Amino acid sequence: MRNIAVLGAGFIGRFYADAIRSQRSRDRLVMVQSRSEEQCISFATKYNVPHRTLEIEAAVNHPDVDTIIVALPNHLHKEAILTCVKYKKAVLCTKPLGRNAAEALSILHAVEQAGIFNGYLEDLVYTPKFLKSQEIIASGALGKILWAKSREAHPGPHSEWFWNKELAGGGAIIDLACHCIEVSRSFIGKDIRPLEIMCWADTQVKPIDAEDHAIGLVKYANGAIGQFEVSWAFRGGLDLRDEVMGSEGTIWSNGFMRTGLEVFTSGQGAGYSAEKAESDKGWIYPIGDELNDLGYNHMFTDMFNALDNDRSPKESFYDGYIINAIMDAAYTSAKSKKWEPIELAIWRGQEHHAKEDLLVSYDDTHWLIKEEITHYGVKKMILKEKSTGRIFERTIE
Ligand SMILES: NC(=O)c1ccc[n+]([C@@H]2O[C@H](COP(=O)([O-])OP(=O)(O)OC[C@H]3O[C@@H](n4cnc5c(N)ncnc54)[C@H](O)[C@@H]3O)[C@@H](O)[C@H]2O)c1
């Protein structure tokens, strides 16, 4: 059983509290910290939390607390984690780990030198759909993963600090691409090195210094491509979609809207239907179990099981650092308009990963390029002669 302090009593702090207290969990929230007294009281009352404070250090150092969850704005992650290092307490941090790779690296060094447990709270690699997709990929059903695309788009975040480039570290990339990068990276293989990135980013709609829309392509050492699409200018709700293309198959996954539960209402009795939903009347798309479908339950189960069993969770601060490094290179590329290398001060995956040979032999002397049964009932094969390279078609009536 863990005795938990939540630092930050806002949007994500409440999602985390809901998940930890759902399904008769045995882990306990014993402390909440927020800069706002009012938020602290409301959070402590709702979740029946015995202790509350306005000070990060007082929360971390409290004798009843053994595990800290950092759910604070991005500019406070480092300070909060270094306080956990000071008191040698287990720490779980929301995304992004840092506002940039340098900040993330210093956090990683600090927790590893102190030898404290660290978990990176990337919920979207714990959703039931993601976990099932990963299992299917591991079975070999998709063959070699060639391209993994992840999209997160919505009309923009809910608190003022997100919109301040200095406090947040960026715009839609730092806020949303961190999710998408980890989704694609997990599908492609977390031990495959990300090499370089090409990114387009722009401020299309909002009156802010940071980007409100971006698309990036991450090239991996085995030839696979990860793609992210993020926006704070998207209208229509929270669009969470993944696509994976392998040499033997495909997965399309819609994580939030159009998941099969579609409701029409005139608006009578309307209210909250789902995160960032823009309408509560007409056709709406509620989520069956938002906590579970967004991955929070599976994420905390993995984190607390890892803590109890003295092992690393699936997502650690090392992953947070790699993601920050990829996002740093995305910002560089968006400025230079060129492919930019992804600089990794630490890499723990495979060093060399040659592009796999996916050629299919038709017989000893030919490669098979493609076969197809046509609408007029013949089978056509496109073949390539191995010795000469000549490409030709063969038709079987
Ligand atoms: N799916 C996800 O994983 C997810 C979703 C949303 C937010 N987040 C992350 O969670 C963190 C917090 O985001 P949020 O949406 O809960 O923010 P929020 O604004 O809703 O809540 C922030 C909390 O931090 C407290 N706080 C303490 N010092 C503060 C300061 N100097 N400025 C502003 N707030 C201060 C606020 O009082 C509040 O309780 C961010 O790092 C964000 O990226 C993750």
PDBQT file of the ligand as one rigid body, heavy atoms in Angstrom, charges set to zero:
ROOT
HETATM    1  N1  LIG A 401      -3.025  13.338 -19.784  1.00  0.00    +0.000 N 
HETATM    2  C1  LIG A 401      -2.070  13.876 -19.087  1.00  0.00    +0.000 C 
HETATM    3  O1  LIG A 401      -1.124  13.189 -18.813  1.00  0.00    +0.000 OA
HETATM    4  C2  LIG A 401      -2.142  15.310 -18.648  1.00  0.00    +0.000 A 
HETATM    5  C3  LIG A 401      -3.315  16.048 -18.852  1.00  0.00    +0.000 A 
HETATM    6  C4  LIG A 401      -3.336  17.377 -18.398  1.00  0.00    +0.000 A 
HETATM    7  C5  LIG A 401      -2.229  17.950 -17.785  1.00  0.00    +0.000 A 
HETATM    8  N2  LIG A 401      -1.093  17.193 -17.626  1.00  0.00    +0.000 N 
HETATM    9  C6  LIG A 401       0.114  17.766 -17.001  1.00  0.00    +0.000 C 
HETATM   10  O2  LIG A 401      -0.153  17.976 -15.624  1.00  0.00    +0.000 OA
HETATM   11  C7  LIG A 401       0.530  19.127 -15.149  1.00  0.00    +0.000 C 
HETATM   12  C8  LIG A 401      -0.485  20.057 -14.496  1.00  0.00    +0.000 C 
HETATM   13  O3  LIG A 401      -1.469  20.396 -15.459  1.00  0.00    +0.000 OA
HETATM   14  P1  LIG A 401      -2.988  20.669 -15.045  1.00  0.00    +0.000 P 
HETATM   15  O4  LIG A 401      -3.752  20.569 -16.298  1.00  0.00    +0.000 OA
HETATM   16  O5  LIG A 401      -3.376  19.832 -13.891  1.00  0.00    +0.000 OA
HETATM   17  O6  LIG A 401      -2.865  22.199 -14.598  1.00  0.00    +0.000 OA
HETATM   18  P2  LIG A 401      -3.866  23.002 -13.659  1.00  0.00    +0.000 P 
HETATM   19  O7  LIG A 401      -3.596  24.426 -13.925  1.00  0.00    +0.000 OA
HETATM   20  O8  LIG A 401      -5.255  22.483 -13.807  1.00  0.00    +0.000 OA
HETATM   21  O9  LIG A 401      -3.397  22.632 -12.178  1.00  0.00    +0.000 OA
HETATM   22  C9  LIG A 401      -2.152  23.067 -11.686  1.00  0.00    +0.000 C 
HETATM   23  C10 LIG A 401      -2.086  22.888 -10.195  1.00  0.00    +0.000 C 
HETATM   24  O10 LIG A 401      -0.800  23.319  -9.752  1.00  0.00    +0.000 OA
HETATM   25  C11 LIG A 401      -0.967  24.329  -8.734  1.00  0.00    +0.000 C 
HETATM   26  N3  LIG A 401       0.145  25.302  -8.795  1.00  0.00    +0.000 N 
HETATM   27  C12 LIG A 401       1.112  25.400  -7.889  1.00  0.00    +0.000 A 
HETATM   28  N4  LIG A 401       1.973  26.375  -8.207  1.00  0.00    +0.000 NA
HETATM   29  C13 LIG A 401       1.545  26.906  -9.330  1.00  0.00    +0.000 A 
HETATM   30  C14 LIG A 401       2.030  27.961 -10.155  1.00  0.00    +0.000 A 
HETATM   31  N5  LIG A 401       3.152  28.646  -9.838  1.00  0.00    +0.000 N 
HETATM   32  N6  LIG A 401       1.344  28.228 -11.275  1.00  0.00    +0.000 NA
HETATM   33  C15 LIG A 401       0.227  27.546 -11.598  1.00  0.00    +0.000 A 
HETATM   34  N7  LIG A 401      -0.273  26.531 -10.841  1.00  0.00    +0.000 NA
HETATM   35  C16 LIG A 401       0.387  26.216  -9.727  1.00  0.00    +0.000 A 
HETATM   36  C17 LIG A 401      -2.321  24.941  -9.023  1.00  0.00    +0.000 C 
HETATM   37  O11 LIG A 401      -2.817  25.564  -7.862  1.00  0.00    +0.000 OA
HETATM   38  C18 LIG A 401      -3.096  23.724  -9.433  1.00  0.00    +0.000 C 
HETATM   39  O12 LIG A 401      -3.508  23.015  -8.291  1.00  0.00    +0.000 OA
HETATM   40  C19 LIG A 401       1.246  19.716 -16.372  1.00  0.00    +0.000 C 
HETATM   41  O13 LIG A 401       2.580  19.296 -16.380  1.00  0.00    +0.000 OA
HETATM   42  C20 LIG A 401       0.505  19.119 -17.549  1.00  0.00    +0.000 C 
HETATM   43  O14 LIG A 401       1.312  18.992 -18.710  1.00  0.00    +0.000 OA
HETATM   44  C21 LIG A 401      -1.051  15.884 -18.011  1.00  0.00    +0.000 A 
ENDROOT
TORSDOF 0
